[in-house]
């Protein structure tokens, strides 16, 4: 059974490529491009808003010619067929009604209410006329019009705060705590034989009960009742948990009875959903943290109806208190090194924004969120909306995806979507091991009386020329090896692996470069490039004329490192262009091998 089997309104096409195939029709290709432009998803049209293809590939595994769209396959099919779609019109109308409901609930003045309703309907008719807009994108635009016109920062702020208050009263009540702590016969069907098994059993039972409580909306939608009897909570905790991910989630967390005594801690990106519910999510996060796991909680950037957002985290007194001791990450553009330092810190619970005001749109998330998505061991999504965007699509992702949501019958479902089998991921620990292996070779060379030379040159800074850059570097280094004796020369291009991006390489090489085992650090000169083409019996192509290490983003960063290392180890020599000339390059574009400013060239 799939997440969609019980809902015929969400049937996924068996082959979405049957709907649209690039290159078959210029008209369809144009409509496809217009779809991305009109939804503000096209990076080349909206580079300051939409994510680059490389950043999206941190999260979504795609074929070279494929483009990710943040909606279900059925939604994409309805838009691409360019026919009047009852399904699409229904979703449009649902988005409209949600905004009109906000106006009706939050605006008292009759004239202003009539004005806003007319404005929203006018904009709605314009945006839906061609049926090219994704309903969630439409909803965001209409909501932003309301917020800007009324200057109401968050129309549901008070309601969200009240939900959180009710949820905490329930969660922290003696009745709930006693019920959560009770041991019933079913919990000991297979009595643990060791203390480790006992702790694992307790964690498993507590996690299951908290998941069930987190899906029981009466805990935050109704006023607390102090005299809830144990039977009430027992009925909540005895509800069924179904779905193909229930057991897999326990296995992933190391809570199955027959798993190793000390399972490896996991890093989990937890996509927070509703206010009120978040109080139980935080209880789950603390339970998992006690088992050694690290939880990164992702909130909405700003108001989205009753969903919990990052502003609530910083301003709602209850959430501020709940997250005391957690790390709040506010920088949307962390580098890999900065993120790794955070993930290596002592903080078990980390909170950040997903950078959007939508239910889930991986095309709009900031750099920090994309890097976190790539670095964690799994993503846990919450609720039906997030489930549709992960599961009602043919796209596969670079991480294991779990979804926890409440079904219409009140049961809890946990679904799992495995990461794409071809997805390549280099964790910081993988890169540290690779770096240490190179350092060990450098140490051995030193012991044998050899001079250690590190060669820095252009690899990816000329877009589309990586293979030639590696060839040039290898020809140069091979020539140097023929000329020098008792010299160990490190050629970085020999250590490049498919799937590595510039961040991965810089993280690995910086560890090597700061080790103190480099005797000579040589930076590529234009003369090196000319000599390499002469050795290949070729003329220098125009894109390589005048180039040297100063053109490379990586080399620019490495020159700064080299100067720092030389202060620590004064005997290290630096050969190549003078350091004053390394001024052209700044930062990599995420997922790119070249400077971000070159994206516009």
N, C-alpha and C positions, 0 to 999 in steps of 0.2 A: 504493500500500500504506500502511495506517495502522499505528500501533504495536500495534493489537489483532488484525490479520489473522492473525497466527501463533499466537494464543492464544484459542481458542474459549471459555475460561472467563471472558473479560473483555469479552464483547460489549456494546456500548453501545446502548441503545434508540434507535431512529431519531427518536423524538419523546418526550422525557421528560414533556412536558406532557399526554400522553395518560394518564399514570399518575395525575396529580393536577392538578386545576384549581381554584383558589380560588373559593369562592362557589357551587359546584355542590351541595355537601352539607355540612350543619352537622356531621355526624359525621366526615367526612373533614377538614374544617377543624380540628376539635378534635384529631384524631389528628395532623395536621400540626403544630399548636402544641405538643402533648405531645411530639412527636419532638424539637423544639428544647429544650424544658424538660428532658426526661429526659437528654438528652445534654449539658446545661449549656451550650447554645449560644445561649440566648435572652437577649439583652442586657437586656431589661426585667425579667427574673427574676434574672439574675446580672450586674448592671452592673459588678461589680468583677472579673469573670473574662472574660466574653464581650465581643467587640468590638462597638462600636456599628455600626449600618448604614452610617453615614457613613464610618467608618474602613475597613470592608470594601470600600466603593466606591473607596477609594484603590487597591485591588488587583484587584478583580473588577468587571467592567462588567456591570451588571444593569439590567433594565427596572424601572420605578418600583414595581411590585407584586411583584417577584421577591425571593426570599430565597436566599442562598447556603448550601449545605450542603457540608461538607468530606468528601465521599465520592464514589465513582463513581456515575454515573446508574443502573447496574445495582443497586448497593447500595441507593440511594434507592428504586428500584422495588420491590425485595424487601421493604423495610420498609413502604412505603406500601400495598401490596396487602393486607397483614394476613392473609396465608396462610402456612402452614408452608412454609418455603423451605429446600431442601437446600443451596443456595448459601450462604445466610446461616448456617445451622448449621455448615457446613464452616468458614467464616471464624471463627465463634465458637470452635469447637473448636481451630483453629490458635492463636488467642490464648491459650486455656487451656493448651494443651500447652507454649507458650513459657514461661509462668509456672511451670508444674509442673517444667519442665526446670531453671529457675533454682533452685527449691527443692531439687531432687535433686542439683544440682551444688554448691550453696553451703552447704547445711545438713547437718551430720554427725550431730547428736544424733537418734536414732530417734524419741523422743517429740515433740520440737519439729518434726521433719520431718512426722510424721503429723498433728500439730495444724495446721500451716500448710497442708498439702494439703487437709485437711478444711475449713478456713476459706475457702480460695480456692474450692473446689468449691461450698460453700454460697453464697458471694457470687455466683459464676458462675451458679448455677441461678436465683437471685433476679433477677439483671440480665437474663438472656436469656429469661425466661419469656414475656414479651410480644413478643419480637422487635422491639423498638423502638430498641435500642441499636446504635450504629455499632460494629463490632468493634474499631476502633482506640481508641475511647473506652473500651470495655470493658477492653481490654488495659492502658490507662493506669491505670484504677482498680485493677485487680488487682495491677499492679506497685507502685503506691503503697501498697497494703495490705501487701505483702511488705516494702517498704523501711521503713515506719513500725513494723511489728511486730518486725522484726529489728534495727532501728537500723543496718543496713548502708547506708552512704552510696552506694556504687556497687559492686554485686556483680561487675562486669566490669572494674574499674579496672586490676588487674594484667594481665589479658589484653589490654586495649587498649594499655597501655604496652608490652607485649611485641610487639604488632603494629607499633606505631610504631617500635620499635627495629629489628625485622627489615626493615621497609620502608626505613628510612634506610640500613641497612647495604647493602642491595641497590642502592638509588638512588645512593649515594655510592661504590660499589665501582668499582675501575678497569675491570673488565670491562663494567659497565653504562655508565659514562661514555664509554669508548672506542666502544662500540656506538652510543650516542646521537650521538656526534660523527662517526661514519663517513659518508663520502659514497659512495653507490652510483650506478650508471648511471641507475637510474630517477629519482633525485632531480634529474638534469640532463637530462631528456628535452627540455626547452625551456630551453636555457642562458640565464641572465639577461644582459641587454645593458648594464645600468647597475649602479652600486653599490647604489642604492636597491632595485632588483629583486633583487639578490643577497642583501641583508639580509632582504628580505621572503620570499624563497625559503627561507633558512635558518630564519627564524622559523616558516614554515609546516611545514617538515619536522620541526623540533623539537617543535612543538605536536602534530602528528599522532602522533609516537612517544611523547610523554608521555601522550597520551590513551589509547593502546593499553596502555602500561605501567600506567596507573592502573586499568585494567580487568582486569589479570592478578593475581588474588588470591594466586597462589602466592608473589608477592614479599613478602607479609606473613603468610601462613598457614604457610609452610614455613621451616625454618632456612636461612639464607643459605649458599650454596656459592660459595666464592671462585673456583673454577676453571671457572665457566660459560664455555663456548666461545662465540665470536662467532656461531656458527650458531644457538645457542639464542636469543640476543637478536634476531637477524635474523628468526627465525620469529615472535617476538612482534611486531616492528615491521612485518612484512609481512602481518599479519592484515588482514582487510577492515574498513572502516568503512562502514556502510550507514545508511539512513534519509534522510528528506527534508530533514534539517537539516545534513547534512555540509558541502555546498557553501555553504549559507546562513550557517553559522557563520563560515566563512573570509571570506565577503563582508562580514559584519558587522564582523569584526575588521580588515578592510582588508588581507587577506593573499592575495587573488587576484592573479594575474599582471597582469591588465589594469586594475587599479584605480589611482586617483590616486597620485602619488608620496608625498604626505603626507596619509594618511587622517585623518579627525577622531578624536581619542581617545575611547574609550567608557568609560562607568561600568557595571560589571557586578556584579550581586548573585549571588554564587556560593553555592549551598546545599550545604554540606558534608554528606557522608554517613558512611561507615564509617571507623573508626580503621584505620591502615595506609594505606589509600587516600588519606587526607588528606595524607600526605607528598608524594605525586605531585601532588595538587591544589595544594599550596604551590609546587611546582616550576613548574607551569603558570602560577600567579599571578605568579611572578617573571618568567617569560618574557613574559607579556602586559604586565607593568609596564614591562619594558625597551622595549616598543613604544609606550609612552606611555599605556596604558590604566590605569584605576584599578579595583581589585578589592575588593569588600566581601564578606568571607567571613562567612557566617551559620552558627553552630553551635547545637546543641540547648542549652536552658537547663540541663538536668541529665541524669542517667543514663537512657539508653534502650538497653539491651542493649549491643552493641558499637559503637554509633554514637558519633562524636566529639562531645563537648559542651564548653561554654564553661568548665566547671570544669577539664577536661583542659588547655585552652589556658593556664590560669593555674597549673596544678600539675604537669603532666607535664614534666619537665626537657627532653625532646626538643622538645616543642611550644613551650615557653618560649623555647628557643634558636632554633628555626626562625622564630618570629614576633618576634624581636628587631628593633627598628626599625619594626615595624608599630604602628598605633594601635589600642588596645583600647577600644571604646566600652562603658561599663558602665551608662550612664543609659538606662533603658527608655522614658523620656518626653521625649526631646529635642524642642524647638520647631523650627520650620522654619528660623529664623535660626541656631540653634545647629548644626543639621545642615548648612546651607549653608557655614558657616565650616569645618566638618570636611571637606566635599567640596572646598573650595577650598584646603585645606592642602597641604603638601608630601608628605603620606603617600600612597604609591601602593597600599599594602595596608592595609586596615582590617578589624578583626574585631569581631563583635558576636554577641549571642544572639538567636535567634528567639523567645525567651520561652516555649517550649513543651517538653514532654517527649513529643512525638508526632512521627510521621514527617513529616507536613505538615498543619497546621491553621491556615488563614488566619483562622479565626474566633477564635483565641486569641492571636494575636501582639500584642506591645506596640506602643505608638505609634511608637517609634523605627524598628522594623522596617517598619511600614506606610509611614512617610514615606520610608524608603530605597527600598522597593519602587516607590514612585511617582516618585522622583527619578532612578533609574538609567535606562540605555538598554535593558537586557535583563536577564532572569533566567536563570541556568544552574542547572538542577536535576540532581541526581545519583542514579542508581539507579532500580530498577523501582518501588519504593513511591512515590517522588516523581513518577515518570512517570504512574502510575495517577491520582494526585490532580490532575494538570494536564491529562492527555490523555484519560482515560476519563470525561470529563464534558462536557456541552454548554456549560458556562460558558466565557466568554472573559475575558481579563484585560486590564489596562491597560498591560501591557508585553509585548514579545516574549518568548516562553518557549522555551528550549532544554532538552533533556534528553539527558544522556549516560549510557548504561547498558550493561551486559554482557548479551547474550542467552544463552539456555540452551546454544547451540552454541559459546559462547566468543567470538563476534564482538562488535564494538562497534557500537552504534547511536546516532546523533545525530538526534533528532527536533525539529521546530520547530512552534510554534503561534503564528501572528501575533497581535498585539494587536488588540483589537476596533477596527474602522475608525472607530467613532464616539467612541472614547475621547479625551477632551480632557486634555492635559497642558501645564502651564505650567512650564517649567524655570526655574531661577533666572536663567539668562542671558536667557530670553524676558522675564521680569519686569523685569530690569535695562534691557533695551532699551526697554520701554514707559515705564519711569520716566525714562530719559534723554530720550525724545521729549517728555515733559511738561516736564521741566526746560528743554529748548531753547525751548519756547514761553514759559516764564516769563522766561528770559533776554531773548528778543525783546521781550516786553512791557515789561520794565525799560528796554531800549534806547529804546523809543518813549515813555518817560516815564510809563508806566502804573503804578498801584498794584496789587500782586499780593495777592489775598485767597484764603486757603484756607478752605473751609467744611467743618467736621466735624460729622456728624450720625448719627442712627440709620439703619442700613440693614438689618441682619439680626438685631438684638438682640431683636426681638419675633418669635418663631417663627411662620412662615407669613404674615408681613406684609411681605416684601421688596418686592414690587411697590408697595404703598402707601407704604412708606418712601422708595423712590426717587421716587415721584410728589410726596410732601411736600417732599423736598429740592429737586427740580427747580423746583417752583412758587415756593419761597422764593428760590432763587438767581436765577431769571428775574425775580422782583420786584425783587431787589436790583440786578440789571443795568439795569433800567429807571430806578431811582432814582439810580444812581451814574454818573458820567462818567469816562472814561479809567481804567477799572478792569478788570483781568483777574481774574475770579472762577473758581476751580477748583471744580467740582461733582463730587465723587468718584463719584456714581451714574452719571454719563455715561461712566465708564471701566470700569464693571462688565461682565464678559463671562461668558457661560454656561460653567460648568466651573470658574470661580474659586471657591476657598473663602476663608475668613477669613485663613488663613495667607498665601495668595498675595497678597491685597489689602494686608495689613499689611506684607509684605516690600516690595512695590512702593512703597507710599506712604511708608514710612519713608525710602527713598532720596530721594524728592522732598522730604519735610519737612525733612530734614537738609541740604538743598542750600544753604540760606542765602538763597534768593530770595523767601521769603514776607515780605510787609510787615505784613499783618494776618491773624491766625489766629482765625477766628470759630467758636465752638462753639454748636451748636443749643440754643436755649432753648425753654421751653414756650410762650412768647409767639410764637416763630417757628412752632410747630406749629399753634397756634390761628389765627394769621393765614393760614397756608397753607390750612386748611380753610375759612376765610371767603372766601378768593380762589376756592376751588373751589365756593363756595356750598353747603357741607355742614356739618353739626354734627360735633363732635369725637366719634369712636367711643370707647366706654369703655376699650378697650385702649391708647388714646393719651392719655387724661386723666392729667395730672401728669407725663408723660414729658418728658425733655430729654436732652442729651448724657450726663449722669451715669448714665443707664440703659444706655448702650452699652458693651460690652466694648472695641470698637475705639477709641471716644472716650476711654475711661479710659487705654488705652495711649498714645493720641496726646497726652493732656494731659501725661503724664510726658515725652514727647518734646518737646512744646512748651516746657515749662519749661526743659529742657536746652538747646534751641536758643536760647531767649531769653537764657540766660547767655552764649552765644557771640555772639549778635547782639542787643544790648540794645534796639535801636530797633524790634524786632518787637513789635507789640501783640497781646495775647491778649484776646479779647472773648467773653463768655458766662458760664455759671455759674462761681463761684469754684472754684479747683483743690481746695480742701479738701473739696468735696462729691463728688469722684470717688472714692468708696470702695466702691461696691456691686458692682462687677464685677472679676473677676480674670483668668481664662484661658478661651479658647475651648475647647469640646469639639472634638476632632479632626474635621475635615471640616464643622464647624458654623459658623454665622454668629452664634451667641449664646453667652453664658457657660455653661460646663459645669455650673454649679450649677443652671441652669434646666431641665436634663434631668429633674429629679425633680419639677418643678412641672406 
